[in-house]
Amino acid sequence: MEEMRISDIPGIQIGNAQDFAAATGCTVVICEKGAVAGVDVRGGAPGTRETDLLRPENLVERVHAVMLAGGSAFGLDAAAGVMQFLEENGIGFDVGVARVPIVVGCVLFDLDCGDHRVRPDKAMGYKSCQAALSADFSEGSAGAGTGATVGKLLGRLHAMKGGLGTYCVRSDDLIVGALVAVNAVGDIVDPTSGSIIAGAYQEDPFLFLNSEQSLIAQQADPTKLLSKNTTIGIIVTNAKLSKPQATKVASMSHNGFARAIRPSHTLLDGDTIFALSVGEVAADISAVGALAAQVMTQAIIRGITSATPLAGYKSYEDVRLMSYRS
């Protein structure tokens, strides 16, 4: 298999907008010609937009953009800016009197990173679309990953920086890529070694505290609520998919969450993955789903390793140096 950039997949454009002072942002994937889409929501507390539209029995077959944003439920406002931009550019579902852009999306909780009074809004959503046209896109502490953090089960003092990650591969003519904003209550695990590479830690002596085991140990205390979480992502492929098939690929890609995030899909997470089909390549759906899980796992790792310190949260590189010194 050949690694490639997700932004090089024909038929999509990706852009970020963010406020570093407030530590929040949004990311948009634009599909000007439309993309067949599916979604799978696994978390128990999602913040989503237009996901019912993607049910197989409903009318609309294609979406024109997917938005990922911080700001918790407030961040859904950014979709209005995406709508405005697409309408101005003649992109949307033709209803005769107008073209209605089909914009789906979801949000993560980053209100406790930076200034909680500033959230992604219509203006930020519009700017993310402008950035998509100019190919202004980066990973790490950017876009929807700007205020993302991980390892929050034991509180802010033990948490570290999350971020936005991508990974994409080509196998013969088939391309499958993942984009994800990593904002987990738990730890990030290297699926090859099983070692924790990011998450809740203590500084002196340095030690990762194993959030999953801590959660199990605290199970008798109902006051230990898992909040301030949610990892959200998108699979993009040039495989030709129907809406039900795209939903199946989104479902299988959640295996990437389970491999790299522990715990994942908790009651107060909003873990959500969209899948977009932007091509005509014939491919076995199970193979596409298997690749989707693989690239999602690697995108999660890249979201962590690409992140930079922000709002008092240490990055992967900061914590790695701490572990060496210990």
VOGU-3710 file (C-alpha; in Angstrom, 3 decimals, decimal comma):
1> meemrisdip> 0,000/0,000/0,000  1,090/3,552/-0,726  0,645/6,370/1,776  -0,754/9,641/0,418  -2,221/12,882/1,725  -5,939/12,844/2,394  -6,177/16,334/0,898  -5,052/14,858/-2,445  -8,153/12,666/-2,800  -9,989/13,936/-5,906
11> giqignaqdf> -13,358/15,498/-5,156  -12,686/16,947/-1,717  -11,232/20,125/-0,235  -10,283/20,495/3,439  -9,889/23,686/5,444  -9,302/24,774/9,028  -10,197/27,882/10,969  -9,285/28,439/14,595  -8,844/30,878/17,443  -5,616/29,982/19,238
21> aaatgctvvi> -6,196/32,453/22,074  -9,561/30,885/22,859  -8,290/27,375/21,974  -11,097/26,278/19,687  -11,709/25,806/15,980  -13,430/23,955/13,187  -12,553/21,851/10,159  -14,619/21,419/7,011  -14,476/18,859/4,218  -16,173/20,218/1,087
31> cekgavagvd> -17,493/17,884/-1,618  -18,517/20,310/-4,368  -20,101/17,643/-6,561  -21,638/15,888/-3,570  -20,644/12,689/-1,802  -22,683/9,679/-0,789  -22,496/9,654/3,004  -23,137/7,476/6,017  -22,637/7,992/9,740  -22,237/5,918/12,883
41> vrggapgtre> -22,673/7,527/16,306  -21,271/5,358/19,105  -20,946/7,807/21,980  -23,819/8,271/24,414  -23,829/12,096/24,341  -23,428/13,246/20,725  -23,709/16,758/19,348  -24,627/16,316/15,683  -26,266/18,025/12,702  -28,402/16,401/9,980
51> tdllrpenlv> -27,433/12,821/10,841  -31,044/11,632/10,412  -30,791/12,729/6,782  -28,209/9,988/6,248  -30,549/7,172/7,232  -30,860/4,857/4,201  -34,624/5,307/3,887  -34,438/9,108/3,676  -34,430/11,161/0,474  -31,121/12,946/0,035
61> ervhavmlag> -28,306/10,782/-1,325  -25,391/13,208/-1,224  -23,891/15,760/1,135  -21,833/18,792/0,133  -19,804/19,305/3,303  -18,967/17,759/6,642  -18,073/20,059/9,525  -16,183/19,087/12,670  -15,986/21,723/15,412  -15,176/22,447/19,012
71> gsafgldaaa> -17,449/24,443/21,293  -19,739/21,610/22,375  -23,345/22,208/21,226  -22,562/25,902/20,685  -20,134/24,926/17,927  -22,920/23,684/15,677  -23,435/27,366/14,798  -20,379/27,125/12,538  -22,426/25,092/10,053  -24,383/28,245/9,170
81> gvmqfleeng> -21,191/29,769/7,787  -20,533/26,635/5,744  -24,086/26,855/4,387  -23,611/30,500/3,426  -20,327/29,842/1,646  -21,685/26,908/-0,343  -24,835/28,780/-1,352  -22,784/31,746/-2,540  -20,802/29,352/-4,715  -23,838/27,616/-6,218
91> igfdvgvarv> -23,275/24,348/-4,374  -26,291/22,456/-3,064  -29,352/20,281/-3,611  -31,525/21,798/-6,345  -35,044/22,480/-5,039  -36,062/24,671/-7,963  -36,149/28,076/-6,282  -32,706/27,647/-4,710  -29,837/25,284/-4,115  -29,811/24,013/-0,543
101> pivvgcvlfd> -26,353/22,903/0,647  -26,470/19,638/2,591  -24,082/20,133/5,506  -23,687/17,457/8,156  -21,457/17,727/11,166  -20,660/17,101/14,794  -18,919/18,792/17,698  -16,578/17,996/20,568  -16,249/19,476/24,048  -13,315/21,894/24,384
111> ldcgdhrvrp> -14,900/24,600/26,564  -12,420/24,018/29,399  -9,394/24,593/27,147  -8,850/28,308/26,627  -11,761/30,766/26,791  -15,113/28,991/27,115  -16,942/32,170/26,068  -15,536/31,930/22,529  -16,883/29,118/20,351  -16,879/28,247/16,649
121> dkamgykscq> -19,549/30,395/15,016  -20,891/31,289/11,589  -17,868/33,471/10,786  -15,434/30,681/11,683  -17,359/28,168/9,599  -17,172/30,527/6,621  -13,419/31,033/7,126  -12,835/27,282/7,199  -14,442/27,059/3,729  -12,244/29,872/2,436
131> aalsadfseg> -9,248/27,981/3,792  -10,408/24,824/2,004  -10,317/26,612/-1,349  -6,763/27,798/-0,689  -5,671/24,350/0,589  -4,893/25,870/4,007  -4,956/22,740/6,101  -2,664/21,370/8,805  -2,700/18,724/11,517  -2,147/18,859/15,266
141> sagagtgatv> -3,405/21,829/17,275  -5,479/23,233/14,444  -9,057/23,279/13,207  -11,387/21,086/15,234  -8,340/19,777/17,110  -7,257/23,194/18,407  -8,748/22,751/21,887  -8,773/18,950/21,935  -7,257/17,205/24,951  -6,820/13,599/26,131
151> gkllgrlham> -6,394/11,746/29,414  -9,016/13,795/31,273  -10,450/11,107/33,525  -8,262/12,194/36,458  -8,634/15,926/35,912  -6,999/18,784/34,030  -3,681/18,601/35,886  -3,085/15,096/34,557  -4,379/15,672/31,001  -2,422/16,522/27,857
161> kgglgtycvr> -2,977/17,926/24,385  -4,992/16,146/21,719  -5,260/17,273/18,119  -6,334/16,832/14,524  -4,843/13,938/12,575  -5,086/12,397/9,115  -3,867/9,258/7,413  -4,559/7,990/3,905  -3,500/4,990/1,810  -3,899/3,729/-1,731
171> sddlivgalv> -4,230/0,009/-2,492  -4,223/-0,424/-6,269  -6,991/1,969/-7,384  -8,723/2,104/-3,997  -8,069/5,113/-1,730  -9,212/5,276/1,899  -8,370/8,172/4,210  -9,288/9,301/7,708  -9,484/12,680/9,410  -10,072/12,814/13,180
181> avnavgdivd> -10,150/15,318/16,044  -8,831/13,401/19,068  -10,507/14,616/22,260  -10,669/11,541/24,474  -11,374/11,115/28,161  -9,028/8,155/28,011  -5,529/7,319/26,850  -4,062/6,889/23,379  -2,449/3,513/22,825  0,039/2,301/20,241
191> ptsgsiiaga> -1,911/-0,669/18,838  1,279/-2,484/17,860  2,974/-2,471/21,263  -0,057/-1,894/23,478  1,836/0,929/25,198  0,179/4,181/26,238  1,685/7,073/24,265  -0,560/9,870/25,551  -3,108/10,311/28,310  -3,402/10,867/32,028
201> yqedpflfln> 0,049/11,080/33,623  1,913/12,021/36,771  5,054/14,101/36,415  7,431/13,079/39,202  8,279/10,306/38,778  6,795/10,199/35,292  4,096/7,589/34,839  1,041/7,125/32,655  -1,850/6,449/35,030  -3,909/4,093/32,818
211> seqsliaqqa> -7,299/5,748/32,509  -9,155/2,558/31,640  -8,016/0,811/34,797  -8,758/3,942/36,831  -12,282/4,026/35,418  -12,879/0,421/36,415  -11,480/1,056/39,895  -13,862/4,016/40,351  -16,967/2,163/39,150  -18,562/2,191/42,608
221> dptkllsknt> -18,504/6,017/42,821  -21,374/7,556/40,793  -19,928/11,068/41,236  -17,044/10,256/38,874  -18,713/11,453/35,680  -16,975/11,139/32,346  -17,445/14,513/30,721  -15,561/16,913/28,473  -14,885/14,250/25,852  -15,774/13,169/22,310
231> tigiivtnak> -13,594/12,095/19,386  -15,058/12,870/15,961  -13,890/11,885/12,507  -14,475/11,348/8,802  -13,579/8,521/6,427  -13,159/9,517/2,763  -12,880/6,933/0,002  -13,050/6,763/-3,774  -14,890/3,440/-3,510  -18,369/3,527/-5,011
241> lskpqatkva> -20,742/3,175/-2,043  -24,469/3,364/-1,442  -25,800/5,085/1,703  -26,147/1,761/3,590  -22,640/0,736/2,512  -21,191/4,088/3,592  -22,857/3,616/6,967  -21,285/0,169/7,272  -17,847/1,608/6,491  -18,385/4,289/9,167
251> smshngfara> -19,358/1,537/11,583  -16,290/-0,571/10,849  -14,011/2,456/11,150  -14,982/2,755/14,825  -12,711/-0,273/15,319  -9,905/2,258/14,837  -11,188/4,182/17,874  -11,293/1,007/19,942  -7,740/0,051/18,959  -6,177/3,398/19,811
261> irpshtlldg> -8,392/5,000/22,494  -9,011/3,390/25,886  -11,729/3,703/27,001  -13,781/4,817/23,998  -17,523/5,083/23,278  -18,430/5,866/26,893  -21,880/7,074/27,961  -20,842/10,737/28,039  -18,780/10,642/24,834  -20,249/11,761/21,540
271> dtifalsvge> -17,941/9,622/19,397  -19,102/9,996/15,791  -17,666/9,034/12,395  -18,957/10,041/8,949  -18,017/8,133/5,789  -17,911/9,828/2,379  -17,816/8,155/-1,041  -16,394/10,476/-3,697  -15,463/8,046/-6,451  -16,469/5,201/-8,734
281> vaadisavga> -13,941/2,493/-7,844  -15,510/-0,934/-7,360  -14,328/-2,479/-4,092  -15,359/-5,079/-1,544  -17,162/-3,258/1,279  -15,546/-5,384/3,979  -12,109/-4,528/2,606  -12,972/-0,827/2,531  -14,168/-1,034/6,137  -11,050/-2,881/7,237
291> laaqvmtqai> -8,852/-0,230/5,634  -11,016/2,480/7,205  -10,306/1,083/10,672  -6,576/0,958/9,930  -6,302/4,514/8,654  -8,473/5,821/11,503  -6,105/4,232/14,022  -3,095/5,886/12,393  -4,886/9,238/12,071  -5,508/9,178/15,829
301> irgitsatpl> -1,815/8,583/16,475  -0,878/11,450/14,130  -3,349/13,772/15,792  -1,503/13,235/19,055  2,066/13,286/17,763  1,423/16,408/15,641  -0,112/18,433/18,481  1,680/21,382/20,068  1,267/22,795/23,599  -1,675/25,135/24,140
311> agyksyedvr> -3,616/26,659/27,041  -1,337/25,041/29,601  -1,652/21,505/28,220  1,583/19,687/27,437  2,024/18,018/24,051  3,202/14,543/23,108  6,750/15,819/22,626  6,715/17,585/26,022  5,595/14,443/27,798  8,028/12,250/25,870
321> lmsyrs> 10,926/14,426/27,062  9,601/14,214/30,622  9,582/10,434/30,431  13,201/10,408/29,192  14,309/12,589/32,087  12,655/10,240/34,530
//
